[in-house]
């Protein structure tokens, strides 16, 4: 059933993606070909236009992904989906797969094409930037892998937040606002999330200590410490902080995961109340 729901939900956005993705590839190829003329003014102009076009295409498809999910479950196509005898968990999992497909897919394609455009325009070997990122950043140390895992978790939390604000933001108490209900709830979520992030960075005793190389000005020797940012922050205000290192609290990772779990529970409960047909 999850597969059927997934295919049904991605139907509308899939039609748009069939146009947007080839358009993004065409724009990149056109910019790369024009750059081979070796006319600096033309290369700079086409590079700027193609970058803007890629960004607009990615933004438009992302916006349509969210808009179509809203219409599928709370808008003009909501009746069709509410008539399907499936469990609330199946609806939520299909929506999660839908967002991963188009949000993550669009971001990956956008970054890949943007890197390819930069490389082709500068005459660098194709995939050079990707190779540098993978070998010298991502897999160069456990910290690189940890950063990649954090980015994936953040992307998943963003998807959960979108599902949450559309589902709970369309309940009866906010339904009169129409699409404004989810928007209002997202603003509230964003503010609460930022406040929790700041508080947990300061107060939760877990952080990363980064030593500063005075000759290059770059951070080196990353070390996990049982200390938040609060003491370092207070020392900085009093000009008593050691300028040769910095401590960044990472306790916010746990509060963000906890917040995501709360949003999943609230979304499930809201879905369960609204949908009268359940498997």
C-alpha positions in Angstrom: 0.0 0.0 0.0 2.9 2.4 0.7 4.1 1.9 -2.8 0.7 2.7 -4.3 0.3 5.8 -2.1 3.8 6.9 -3.1 3.2 6.6 -6.8 -0.2 8.4 -6.5 1.3 11.3 -4.5 4.3 11.8 -6.8 2.1 11.9 -9.9 1.5 15.7 -10.0 5.0 16.6 -9.0 6.5 14.0 -11.4 4.9 15.8 -14.3 6.7 19.0 -13.4 10.0 17.2 -12.7 9.9 15.7 -16.2 10.2 19.2 -17.5 12.4 20.9 -14.9 15.1 18.2 -14.7 15.8 18.1 -18.4 15.7 21.9 -18.5 18.3 22.1 -15.8 20.5 19.7 -17.7 20.0 21.7 -21.0 20.9 25.0 -19.2 24.1 23.5 -17.9 25.1 22.0 -21.2 24.4 25.3 -23.0 26.5 27.3 -20.6 29.3 24.7 -20.9 29.3 24.9 -24.7 29.3 28.7 -24.8 32.2 28.8 -22.4 34.3 26.8 -24.9 34.2 29.9 -27.1 36.8 31.4 -24.7 35.1 34.9 -24.8 35.5 36.1 -21.1 32.5 38.5 -21.2 30.2 35.8 -22.8 31.5 33.1 -20.4 30.8 35.3 -17.4 27.4 36.3 -18.6 26.3 32.7 -19.5 27.7 31.4 -16.2 25.6 34.0 -14.2 22.5 33.3 -16.2 22.8 29.5 -16.0 23.4 29.6 -12.3 20.4 31.8 -11.8 18.3 29.5 -14.0 19.4 26.4 -12.1 18.6 28.1 -8.8 15.2 29.2 -10.0 14.4 25.7 -11.4 15.4 24.0 -8.1 13.4 26.5 -6.0 10.3 26.1 -8.2 10.4 22.3 -8.1 10.9 22.4 -4.3 8.0 24.8 -3.9 5.8 22.6 -6.1 6.8 19.6 -4.1 5.4 21.2 -0.9 2.4 22.7 -2.6 1.3 19.4 -4.2 1.7 17.6 -0.9 -0.6 20.2 0.7 -3.2 19.7 -2.0 -2.9 15.9 -1.9 -3.9 15.7 1.8 -5.5 19.0 2.8 -6.4 20.8 -0.5 -8.3 20.1 -3.7 -7.2 16.4 -3.9 -7.6 15.7 -0.3 -10.9 13.8 -0.8 -9.2 11.3 -3.1 -6.5 10.4 -0.6 -8.9 10.4 2.4 -11.0 7.7 0.6 -8.1 5.3 0.4 -8.3 2.6 3.1 -4.8 2.8 4.4 -3.2 3.2 7.8 -2.0 6.6 9.0 1.5 5.2 9.3 1.4 4.2 5.6 0.3 7.6 4.5 3.1 9.2 6.5 5.7 6.9 5.2 4.6 7.4 1.6 4.8 11.2 2.2 8.3 10.8 3.7 9.4 8.8 0.6 7.8 11.4 -1.7 9.7 14.3 0.0 13.0 12.3 0.0 12.6 11.7 -3.8 11.9 15.3 -4.8 13.6 17.4 -2.1 16.7 15.4 -1.8 16.8 14.5 -5.5 16.5 18.2 -6.5 19.2 19.3 -4.1 21.6 16.5 -5.3 20.9 17.3 -9.0 21.3 21.0 -8.4 24.7 20.7 -6.6 25.9 18.2 -9.2 25.0 20.4 -12.2 26.4 23.5 -10.5 29.7 21.8 -9.9 29.8 20.5 -13.4 29.1 24.0 -14.8 31.9 25.5 -12.7 34.3 22.8 -13.8 33.5 23.0 -17.5 33.5 26.8 -17.5 37.0 26.9 -15.8 38.4 24.1 -18.0 38.9 21.8 -15.0 38.4 18.0 -15.3 34.8 17.0 -14.8 34.0 15.6 -11.3 37.2 17.2 -9.9 35.3 19.1 -7.2 33.3 16.0 -6.3 36.5 14.0 -6.0 38.1 16.7 -3.8 35.0 16.8 -1.6 34.8 13.1 -1.1 38.5 12.4 -0.6 39.7 15.5 1.2 36.6 16.5 3.1 34.0 13.8 3.6 36.1 10.7 4.0 39.3 12.4 5.1 38.5 12.0 8.8 35.7 10.8 11.1 34.6 14.4 11.5 33.8 14.6 7.8 31.7 11.5 8.0 30.0 12.9 11.1 29.2 16.1 9.2 27.7 14.1 6.4 25.5 12.2 8.8 24.4 15.4 10.5 23.5 16.9 7.1 21.4 13.8 6.3 19.7 14.0 9.7 19.0 17.7 9.2 17.5 17.0 5.8 15.2 14.3 7.3 14.2 16.6 10.2 13.3 19.3 7.6 11.0 16.8 5.8 9.4 15.8 9.1 8.8 19.5 9.9 7.1 20.0 6.5 4.8 17.0 7.0 4.1 18.2 10.5 3.1 21.8 9.6 0.9 20.7 6.7 -0.9 18.0 8.7 -1.3 19.8 12.1 -1.5 23.3 10.5 -4.7 22.2 8.7 -6.6 21.1 11.7 -9.9 22.7 12.5 -8.5 25.5 14.7 -6.2 26.7 11.9 -8.3 25.5 8.9 -10.0 28.9 8.5 -6.6 30.3 7.6 -6.3 28.0 4.6 -2.7 27.6 3.5 -1.8 30.3 6.1 -2.3 27.7 8.9 0.7 25.6 7.9 2.7 28.8 7.2 1.9 30.2 10.7 2.8 26.8 12.3 6.1 26.7 10.4 7.0 30.1 11.7 6.2 29.0 15.2 8.2 25.8 14.7 11.2 27.7 13.3 11.4 30.2 16.2 11.0 27.4 18.8 13.6 25.3 17.0 16.1 28.2 16.9 15.6 28.9 20.6 16.1 25.3 21.5 19.2 25.1 19.4 20.8 28.2 21.1 19.8 26.9 24.6 21.2 23.4 24.0 24.4 24.7 22.4 25.0 26.8 25.5 23.8 24.4 28.3 24.2 20.8 27.2 27.8 19.7 28.2 28.8 18.3 24.8 30.8 20.2 22.2 33.7 20.3 19.7 36.9 22.1 20.7 38.7 23.5 17.7 42.3 24.7 18.0 43.3 27.7 15.8 46.5 27.7 13.8 47.9 31.2 14.2 50.0 31.0 11.1 47.1 30.1 8.7 44.1 31.3 10.7 42.4 27.9 10.1 40.9 25.6 12.7 42.8 22.3 13.3 42.8 19.4 15.8 39.1 18.9 16.4 38.3 17.3 19.7 35.1 16.2 21.4 34.7 17.7 24.9 32.2 17.4 27.7 31.5 21.1 27.6 28.9 23.4 26.0 29.4 26.9 24.6 28.3 28.7 27.7 31.6 29.1 29.5 33.5 30.0 26.3 30.8 32.5 25.4 30.9 34.2 28.8 34.8 34.3 28.7 34.5 35.9 25.3 32.2 38.6 26.6 34.7 39.3 29.4 37.7 39.2 27.0 39.0 36.2 29.0 38.7 33.6 26.3 41.8 32.0 24.8 42.1 33.2 21.2 43.8 30.0 20.2 40.7 27.8 20.4 36.9 27.8 20.2 34.2 25.5 21.5 31.0 24.9 19.6 28.2 23.1 21.5 26.7 20.2 19.6 24.0 19.3 22.1 21.4 20.8 19.7 21.6 17.7 17.7 19.8 15.7 20.4 17.2 18.5 21.0 16.5 18.6 17.2 16.0 14.8 17.1 13.7 15.0 20.1 11.7 17.8 18.5 11.4 15.6 15.3 10.1 12.7 17.4 7.5 15.0 18.9 6.4 16.2 15.4 6.1 12.7 14.2 3.8 11.7 17.1 1.7 14.8 16.7 1.5 14.3 12.9 0.4 10.7 13.4 -2.3 11.6 15.9 -3.6 14.4 13.7 -3.7 12.0 10.7 -5.5 9.4 12.7 -8.2 11.8 13.7 -8.9 13.2 10.2 -8.9 10.0 8.2 -12.1 8.0 8.8 -11.0 5.0 6.6 -8.2 2.9 8.0 -6.9 -0.5 7.1 
